């Protein structure tokens, strides 16, 4: 039995699951910028945080199945470089998006008094920031930039996989 089409299918399904789960965080990032109610901000951040485990698992499945499919399909080597380019784009997109988005969202979490992972490990609860400090932290976010990086990365990846240009 040829596993290649099944590996590609799982890769594609994982990509849809990732976009669905990670889309929650994207919409939260845009929504909280205009929010002033700390309770609503905290609820939105909880919603975002709750979707991330699914997104991370899907991302891992995408990576593993993508590499497996490229190997099984003979897309690594032999003068074929699109799969290598896709892997580089995947890693670059993740490397850019993670600090841009999570750093800011963690600052917002702390500003509303929510502990982040480092706080939990240290056994401390952050003190909520003043309204002015919270407004400044919210205004500092760039969800538009993060979304642009993600969309460009996604378009390049889909283009490479669909057309296999080199």
N, CA, C and O of each residue as an XYZ file, in Angstrom:
664
protein
N       0.842     -1.190      0.000
C       0.000      0.000      0.000
C       0.886      1.251      0.000
O       1.847      1.342      0.763
N       0.555      2.195     -0.850
C       1.290      3.452     -0.941
C       0.780      4.415      0.131
O      -0.374      4.842      0.100
N       1.651      4.748      1.074
C       1.259      5.642      2.158
C       1.297      7.119      1.782
O       0.698      7.945      2.470
N       1.987      7.458      0.711
C       2.188      8.860      0.353
C       0.891      9.681      0.325
O       0.842     10.739      0.953
N      -0.157      9.236     -0.378
C      -1.372     10.071     -0.401
C      -2.002     10.234      0.980
O      -2.606     11.267      1.267
N      -1.866      9.225      1.830
C      -2.427      9.310      3.178
C      -1.627     10.287      4.052
O      -2.194     11.021      4.862
N      -0.318     10.282      3.874
C       0.532     11.211      4.622
C       0.198     12.647      4.211
O       0.088     13.533      5.058
N       0.040     12.864      2.915
C      -0.311     14.194      2.415
C      -1.691     14.601      2.940
O      -1.890     15.752      3.327
N      -2.631     13.672      2.955
C      -3.966     13.967      3.480
C      -3.908     14.395      4.947
O      -4.528     15.389      5.327
N      -3.174     13.658      5.765
C      -3.033     14.019      7.181
C      -2.354     15.384      7.310
O      -2.737     16.186      8.161
N      -1.358     15.649      6.481
C      -0.665     16.937      6.461
C      -1.659     18.073      6.181
O      -1.637     19.099      6.861
N      -2.521     17.891      5.187
C      -3.500     18.913      4.819
C      -4.550     19.090      5.915
O      -4.901     20.219      6.255
N      -5.048     17.997      6.464
C      -6.041     18.086      7.541
C      -5.440     18.793      8.756
O      -6.098     19.627      9.378
N      -4.202     18.464      9.090
C      -3.533     19.134     10.212
C      -3.387     20.628      9.942
O      -3.496     21.438     10.862
N      -3.141     20.994      8.692
C      -3.035     22.420      8.348
C      -4.370     23.129      8.581
O      -4.395     24.246      9.096
N      -5.474     22.491      8.207
C      -6.787     23.082      8.461
C      -7.060     23.204      9.963
O      -7.574     24.225     10.422
N      -6.718     22.171     10.722
C      -6.909     22.222     12.174
C      -6.060     23.342     12.778
O      -6.522     24.077     13.650
N      -4.815     23.466     12.310
C      -3.938     24.528     12.807
C      -4.530     25.904     12.533
O      -4.604     26.740     13.433
N      -4.950     26.141     11.298
C      -5.497     27.450     10.938
C      -6.757     27.737     11.758
O      -6.956     28.867     12.203
N      -7.594     26.746     11.957
C      -8.810     26.923     12.758
C      -8.467     27.259     14.207
O      -9.002     28.220     14.760
N      -7.587     26.484     14.823
C      -7.245     26.698     16.233
C      -6.436     27.980     16.422
O      -6.683     28.738     17.360
N      -5.479     28.221     15.541
C      -4.634     29.398     15.686
C      -5.376     30.679     15.314
O      -5.026     31.765     15.776
N      -6.394     30.544     14.482
C      -7.219     31.690     14.125
C      -7.893     32.319     15.332
O      -8.146     33.524     15.348
N      -8.183     31.515     16.339
C      -8.765     32.042     17.581
C      -7.832     33.084     18.177
O      -8.269     34.179     18.530
N      -6.560     32.756     18.291
C      -5.584     33.702     18.848
C      -5.443     34.939     17.974
O      -5.290     36.048     18.485
N      -5.494     34.758     16.672
C      -5.387     35.906     15.768
C      -6.543     36.877     15.984
O      -6.333     38.087     16.076
N      -7.748     36.354     16.064
C      -8.896     37.238     16.264
C      -8.883     37.871     17.651
O      -9.281     39.026     17.807
N      -8.437     37.138     18.642
C      -8.306     37.713     19.985
C      -7.310     38.867     19.960
O      -7.562     39.910     20.563
N      -6.195     38.697     19.276
C      -5.177     39.750     19.215
C      -5.762     41.036     18.631
O      -5.463     42.127     19.117
N      -6.584     40.916     17.603
C      -7.207     42.109     17.037
C      -8.270     42.681     17.976
O      -8.402     43.899     18.096
N      -9.016     41.817     18.630
C     -10.151     42.259     19.467
C      -9.703     42.972     20.736
O     -10.316     43.966     21.127
N      -8.653     42.490     21.387
C      -8.290     43.072     22.692
C      -7.716     44.475     22.566
O      -7.720     45.224     23.543
N      -7.232     44.846     21.411
C      -6.648     46.196     21.253
C      -7.662     47.281     21.549
O      -7.291     48.340     22.056
N      -8.913     47.054     21.255
C      -9.941     48.060     21.496
C     -10.731     47.840     22.775
O     -11.693     48.557     23.048
N     -10.331     46.865     23.545
C     -11.073     46.505     24.762
C     -10.510     47.246     25.967
O      -9.297     47.416     26.084
N     -11.386     47.684     26.859
C     -10.942     48.365     28.079
C     -11.332     47.605     29.341
O     -10.755     47.835     30.403
N     -12.287     46.719     29.239
C     -12.755     45.952     30.398
C     -11.772     44.804     30.670
O     -11.613     43.901     29.848
N     -11.128     44.854     31.819
C     -10.114     43.849     32.172
C     -10.682     42.435     32.213
O     -10.000     41.481     31.840
N     -11.912     42.297     32.658
C     -12.538     40.971     32.727
C     -12.717     40.393     31.328
O     -12.465     39.210     31.099
N     -13.152     41.230     30.403
C     -13.319     40.773     29.018
C     -11.966     40.455     28.388
O     -11.836     39.465     27.668
N     -10.957     41.290     28.654
C      -9.612     41.023     28.126
C      -9.112     39.688     28.647
O      -8.582     38.882     27.882
N      -9.275     39.446     29.943
C      -8.829     38.183     30.542
C      -9.569     37.001     29.931
O      -8.967     35.959     29.669
N     -10.875     37.155     29.700
C     -11.661     36.069     29.103
C     -11.190     35.785     27.677
O     -11.069     34.627     27.275
N     -10.930     36.834     26.925
C     -10.434     36.647     25.559
C      -9.059     35.979     25.558
O      -8.784     35.113     24.728
N      -8.200     36.387     26.490
C      -6.870     35.773     26.583
C      -6.964     34.305     26.994
O      -6.181     33.480     26.524
N      -7.915     33.972     27.865
C      -8.140     32.565     28.220
C      -8.588     31.763     26.999
O      -8.140     30.638     26.780
N      -9.480     32.361     26.209
C      -9.944     31.702     24.987
C      -8.768     31.441     24.052
O      -8.628     30.345     23.510
N      -7.930     32.449     23.868
C      -6.750     32.309     23.021
C      -5.831     31.217     23.548
O      -5.408     30.335     22.800
N      -5.526     31.279     24.829
C      -4.639     30.287     25.435
C      -5.185     28.879     25.342
O      -4.426     27.921     25.201
N      -6.498     28.751     25.421
C      -7.128     27.438     25.351
C      -7.027     26.786     23.990
O      -7.093     25.562     23.877
N      -6.866     27.592     22.956
C      -6.782     27.033     21.602
C      -5.355     26.678     21.196
O      -5.143     25.997     20.193
N      -4.381     27.138     21.973
C      -2.987     26.995     21.538
C      -2.461     25.563     21.573
O      -1.649     25.194     20.725
N      -2.897     24.755     22.518
C      -2.410     23.374     22.553
C      -2.824     22.626     21.287
O      -2.031     21.886     20.704
N      -4.075     22.827     20.870
C      -4.526     22.209     19.627
C      -3.701     22.715     18.449
O      -3.311     21.937     17.579
N      -3.437     24.024     18.423
C      -2.635     24.606     17.340
C      -1.223     24.036     17.336
O      -0.695     23.706     16.273
N      -0.607     23.915     18.499
C       0.763     23.400     18.569
C       0.839     21.935     18.156
O       1.774     21.535     17.462
N      -0.128     21.138     18.574
C      -0.145     19.725     18.170
C      -0.320     19.624     16.653
O       0.373     18.849     15.994
N      -1.242     20.404     16.109
C      -1.454     20.402     14.661
C      -0.188     20.855     13.934
O       0.158     20.301     12.891
N       0.499     21.851     14.474
C       1.739     22.337     13.872
C       2.802     21.234     13.845
O       3.522     21.085     12.858
N       2.895     20.478     14.915
C       3.839     19.366     14.970
C       3.486     18.297     13.930
O       4.369     17.756     13.265
N       2.192     17.999     13.796
C       1.750     17.019     12.800
C       2.052     17.530     11.389
O       2.475     16.762     10.525
N       1.834     18.824     11.160
C       2.157     19.420      9.857
C       3.634     19.225      9.543
O       3.991     18.787      8.449
N       4.478     19.547     10.496
C       5.925     19.439     10.296
C       6.346     17.993     10.023
O       7.047     17.721      9.048
N       5.918     17.076     10.881
C       6.310     15.671     10.737
C       5.780     15.081      9.433
O       6.523     14.444      8.686
N       4.494     15.295      9.162
C       3.919     14.729      7.939
C       4.461     15.415      6.691
O       4.588     14.777      5.646
N       4.782     16.701      6.781
C       5.365     17.393      5.641
C       6.728     16.836      5.281
O       7.022     16.594      4.110
N       7.553     16.635      6.286
C       8.880     16.048      6.047
C       8.745     14.609      5.557
O       9.426     14.205      4.615
N       7.871     13.840      6.191
C       7.645     12.447      5.801
C       7.155     12.370      4.354
O       7.629     11.539      3.579
N       6.197     13.243      3.989
C       5.665     13.240      2.624
C       6.739     13.633      1.618
O       6.813     13.064      0.529
N       7.574     14.609      1.983
C       8.645     15.021      1.074
C       9.644     13.890      0.851
O      10.129     13.690     -0.262
N       9.946     13.161      1.908
C      10.863     12.014      1.775
C      10.197     10.906      0.956
O      10.789     10.381      0.013
N       8.955     10.553      1.326
C       8.242      9.470      0.635
C       7.988      9.807     -0.834
O       7.976      8.913     -1.679
N       7.786     11.075     -1.140
C       7.508     11.479     -2.512
C       8.753     11.795     -3.317
O       8.655     12.156     -4.490
N       9.932     11.666     -2.702
C      11.177     11.937     -3.396
C      11.391     13.413     -3.695
O      12.011     13.768     -4.698
N      10.874     14.274     -2.821
C      10.964     15.717     -3.057
C      12.186     16.370     -2.412
O      12.395     17.573     -2.571
N      12.981     15.608     -1.701
C      14.248     16.110     -1.165
C      15.362     15.553     -2.046
O      15.518     14.337     -2.151
N      16.116     16.410     -2.662
C      17.237     15.956     -3.485
C      16.855     15.761     -4.929
O      15.722     16.015     -5.338
N      17.823     15.305     -5.689
C      17.585     15.064     -7.104
C      17.258     16.333     -7.877
O      16.511     16.297     -8.855
N      17.818     17.452     -7.437
C      17.552     18.725     -8.111
C      16.254     19.377     -7.721
O      15.874     20.397     -8.296
N      15.563     18.807     -6.753
C      14.303     19.382     -6.266
C      14.582     20.126     -4.964
O      15.068     19.554     -3.989
N      14.265     21.400     -4.979
C      14.565     22.218     -3.801
C      13.337     22.878     -3.186
O      13.460     23.555     -2.165
N      12.163     22.701     -3.774
C      10.983     23.373     -3.250
C      10.641     22.891     -1.833
O      10.186     23.682     -1.007
N      10.855     21.611     -1.549
C      10.527     21.093     -0.214
C      11.467     21.693      0.831
O      11.045     22.001      1.946
N      12.743     21.859      0.466
C      13.686     22.518      1.376
C      13.268     23.972      1.602
O      13.309     24.469      2.727
N      12.868     24.643      0.528
C      12.419     26.034      0.635
C      11.182     26.115      1.530
O      11.065     27.028      2.347
N      10.264     25.164      1.377
C       9.060     25.146      2.211
C       9.411     24.960      3.686
O       8.818     25.597      4.556
N      10.365     24.095      3.959
C      10.793     23.885      5.341
C      11.405     25.160      5.917
O      11.137     25.515      7.065
N      12.220     25.843      5.130
C      12.826     27.101      5.587
C      11.749     28.158      5.824
O      11.789     28.859      6.835
N      10.792     28.282      4.911
C       9.710     29.259      5.073
C       8.883     28.932      6.312
O       8.524     29.830      7.073
N       8.583     27.657      6.515
C       7.829     27.210      7.691
C       8.547     27.628      8.975
O       7.934     28.210      9.870
N       9.843     27.333      9.063
C      10.612     27.653     10.268
C      10.773     29.164     10.452
O      10.706     29.660     11.577
N      10.983     29.889      9.366
C      11.118     31.343      9.464
C       9.806     31.993      9.908
O       9.810     32.900     10.740
N       8.700     31.535      9.358
C       7.397     32.097      9.724
C       7.120     31.853     11.201
O       6.710     32.769     11.915
N       7.340     30.634     11.662
C       7.125     30.324     13.081
C       8.074     31.122     13.962
O       7.681     31.593     15.029
N       9.315     31.277     13.525
C      10.306     32.020     14.315
C       9.976     33.500     14.410
O      10.281     34.134     15.420
N       9.364     34.057     13.386
C       8.974     35.463     13.414
C       7.683     35.686     14.191
O       7.583     36.621     14.986
N       6.705     34.831     13.961
C       5.392     35.033     14.571
C       5.400     34.814     16.081
O       4.728     35.538     16.815
N       6.139     33.841     16.541
C       6.103     33.507     17.962
C       6.508     34.674     18.846
O       5.733     35.036     19.731
N       7.668     35.282     18.664
C       8.001     36.391     19.558
C       7.130     37.631     19.332
O       6.831     38.364     20.276
N       6.726     37.862     18.085
C       5.888     39.028     17.806
C       4.546     38.940     18.527
O       4.070     39.929     19.084
N       3.944     37.766     18.516
C       2.607     37.610     19.088
C       2.639     37.241     20.567
O       1.992     37.897     21.383
N       3.382     36.203     20.917
C       3.317     35.723     22.303
C       3.945     36.698     23.283
O       3.477     36.824     24.415
N       4.996     37.390     22.866
C       5.605     38.376     23.758
C       4.625     39.454     24.148
O       4.501     39.803     25.322
N       3.919     39.987     23.147
C       2.934     41.029     23.421
C       1.754     40.494     24.232
O       1.336     41.124     25.203
N       1.217     39.339     23.842
C       0.076     38.789     24.578
C       0.447     38.458     26.022
O      -0.385     38.599     26.918
N       1.669     38.025     26.259
C       2.110     37.784     27.635
C       2.209     39.087     28.426
O       1.897     39.110     29.617
N       2.637     40.166     27.780
C       2.664     41.462     28.464
C       1.249     41.921     28.808
O       1.022     42.501     29.870
N       0.298     41.662     27.908
C      -1.100     42.005     28.185
C      -1.618     41.153     29.340
O      -2.287     41.667     30.236
N      -1.316     39.862     29.326
C      -1.744     38.988     30.425
C      -1.255     39.527     31.767
O      -2.023     39.633     32.723
N       0.011     39.861     31.824
C       0.566     40.394     33.072
C      -0.077     41.715     33.447
O      -0.316     41.964     34.628
N      -0.364     42.565     32.476
C      -0.953     43.878     32.753
C      -2.354     43.763     33.343
O      -2.775     44.630     34.108
N      -3.082     42.696     32.992
C      -4.407     42.505     33.598
C      -4.336     41.650     34.855
O      -5.359     41.363     35.476
N      -3.126     41.242     35.229
C      -2.945     40.477     36.465
C      -2.989     38.976     36.299
O      -3.097     38.247     37.285
N      -2.906     38.501     35.068
C      -2.911     37.061     34.812
C      -1.474     36.543     34.814
O      -0.600     37.150     34.195
N      -1.221     35.432     35.501
C       0.146     34.885     35.480
C       0.452     34.233     34.135
O      -0.421     33.641     33.499
N       1.704     34.353     33.722
C       2.169     33.627     32.545
C       2.985     32.438     33.045
O       3.160     32.270     34.252
N       3.473     31.632     32.146
C       4.192     30.411     32.530
C       5.336     30.685     33.507
O       5.499     29.961     34.489
N       6.128     31.728     33.243
C       7.264     32.045     34.128
C       6.782     32.400     35.538
O       7.440     32.062     36.521
N       5.645     33.074     35.637
C       5.087     33.420     36.949
C       4.643     32.160     37.688
O       4.873     32.021     38.890
N       4.014     31.256     36.965
C       3.557     30.009     37.604
C       4.729     29.202     38.136
O       4.668     28.653     39.236
N       5.806     29.132     37.344
C       6.997     28.397     37.776
C       7.616     29.032     39.010
O       8.114     28.332     39.892
N       7.586     30.364     39.072
C       8.165     31.081     40.213
C       7.198     31.160     41.387
O       7.569     31.621     42.467
N       5.950     30.709     41.183
C       4.964     30.721     42.256
C       4.497     32.121     42.641
O       4.220     32.383     43.811
N       4.410     33.010     41.674
C       3.982     34.379     41.970
C       2.847     34.792     41.042
O       2.702     34.276     39.934
N       2.048     35.736     41.527
C       0.991     36.330     40.733
C       1.388     37.771     40.422
O       1.757     38.516     41.331
N       1.318     38.174     39.157
C       1.684     39.553     38.835
C       0.641     40.543     39.343
O      -0.545     40.223     39.424
N       1.085     41.723     39.677
C       0.171     42.784     40.078
C      -0.409     43.428     38.827
O       0.329     43.709     37.883
N      -1.716     43.668     38.801
C      -2.301     44.317     37.627
C      -1.708     45.713     37.423
O      -1.430     46.430     38.385
N      -1.524     46.077     36.180
C      -1.000     47.393     35.834
C      -2.107     48.433     35.958
O      -3.290     48.095     36.005
N      -1.713     49.683     36.009
C      -2.701     50.770     36.028
C      -3.421     50.801     34.689
O      -2.980     50.176     33.725
N      -4.535     51.532     34.632
C      -5.282     51.634     33.385
C      -4.431     52.247     32.278
O      -4.500     51.815     31.127
N      -3.635     53.246     32.623
C      -2.771     53.889     31.630
C      -1.701     52.917     31.125
O      -1.411     52.874     29.929
N      -1.117     52.138     32.039
C      -0.104     51.158     31.637
C      -0.724     50.066     30.774
O      -0.125     49.636     29.788
N      -1.922     49.618     31.140
C      -2.620     48.607     30.346
C      -2.911     49.145     28.948
O      -2.710     48.443     27.957
N      -3.382     50.386     28.866
C      -3.672     50.991     27.563
C      -2.408     51.064     26.710
O      -2.459     50.836     25.501
N      -1.282     51.381     27.332
C      -0.015     51.464     26.596
C       0.412     50.087     26.094
O       0.882     49.956     24.964
N       0.253     49.070     26.921
C       0.611     47.703     26.511
C      -0.290     47.248     25.372
O       0.185     46.653     24.405
N      -1.581     47.523     25.478
C      -2.508     47.140     24.413
C      -2.167     47.852     23.104
O      -2.201     47.242     22.035
N      -1.843     49.129     23.189
C      -1.534     49.907     21.987
C      -0.232     49.470     21.336
O      -0.040     49.680     20.139
N       0.654     48.873     22.097
C       1.960     48.456     21.569
C       1.873     47.215     20.685
O       2.817     46.909     19.957
N       0.763     46.506     20.738
C       0.628     45.283     19.947
C       0.513     45.570     18.467
O       0.008     46.616     18.059
N       0.985     44.636     17.671
C       0.935     44.755     16.207
C       0.309     43.500     15.588
O       0.971     42.778     14.842
N      -0.976     43.241     15.902
C      -1.581     42.039     15.322
C      -1.627     42.082     13.802
O      -1.625     41.036     13.153
N      -1.668     43.278     13.227
C      -1.659     43.392     11.772
C      -0.346     42.875     11.182
O      -0.348     42.192     10.158
N       0.755     43.197     11.820
C       2.061     42.714     11.368
C       2.164     41.196     11.518
O       2.649     40.505     10.622
N       1.708     40.694     12.649
C       1.748     39.249     12.888
C       0.887     38.517     11.851
O       1.301     37.499     11.297
N      -0.306     39.044     11.600
C      -1.194     38.420     10.615
C      -0.580     38.476      9.219
O      -0.698     37.521      8.451
N       0.066     39.572      8.891
C       0.701     39.697      7.575
C       1.825     38.675      7.417
O       1.941     38.031      6.374
N       2.649     38.527      8.452
C       3.731     37.533      8.400
C       3.145     36.139      8.209
O       3.631     35.365      7.384
N       2.104     35.819      8.969
C       1.473     34.504      8.861
C       0.844     34.267      7.500
O       0.972     33.179      6.938
N       0.164     35.277      6.961
C      -0.482     35.112      5.657
C       0.538     34.977      4.539
O       0.371     34.145      3.648
N       1.582     35.777      4.572
C       2.624     35.669      3.546
C       3.265     34.280      3.615
O       3.457     33.628      2.589
N       3.593     33.836      4.825
C       4.175     32.507      4.986
C       3.257     31.418      4.463
O       3.704     30.500      3.774
N       1.975     31.516      4.786
C       1.003     30.512      4.346
C       0.869     30.505      2.822
O       0.843     29.437      2.211
N       0.783     31.676      2.210
C       0.661     31.766      0.751
C       1.903     31.191      0.068
O       1.789     30.457     -0.913
N       3.086     31.524      0.585
C       4.319     30.991     -0.004
C       4.351     29.463      0.136
O       4.710     28.762     -0.810
N       3.978     28.952      1.304
C       3.976     27.499      1.512
C       3.011     26.789      0.571
O       3.370     25.793     -0.056
N       1.804     27.294      0.474
C       0.817     26.665     -0.406
C       1.288     26.733     -1.859
O       1.125     25.774     -2.613
N       1.871     27.864     -2.249
C       2.381     28.008     -3.614
C       3.492     26.998     -3.890
O       3.502     26.352     -4.938
N       4.419     26.866     -2.957
C       5.506     25.891     -3.140
C       4.968     24.474     -3.251
O       5.408     23.709     -4.109
N       4.012     24.115     -2.383
C       3.495     22.747     -2.396
C       2.639     22.475     -3.634
O       2.672     21.376     -4.186
N       1.888     23.462     -4.059
C       1.006     23.259     -5.211
C       1.765     23.196     -6.536
O       1.511     22.314     -7.356
N       2.713     24.149     -6.753
C       3.380     24.259     -8.045
C       4.747     23.587     -8.111
O       5.264     23.338     -9.199
N       5.341     23.288     -6.938
C       6.654     22.635     -6.905
C       7.578     23.253     -7.957
O       8.029     22.564     -8.873
N       7.862     24.570     -7.823
C       8.522     25.306     -8.912
C       9.975     24.957     -9.188
O      10.467     25.221    -10.284
N      10.667     24.376     -8.232
C      12.082     24.060     -8.461
C      12.492     22.893     -7.605
O      13.647     22.470     -7.651
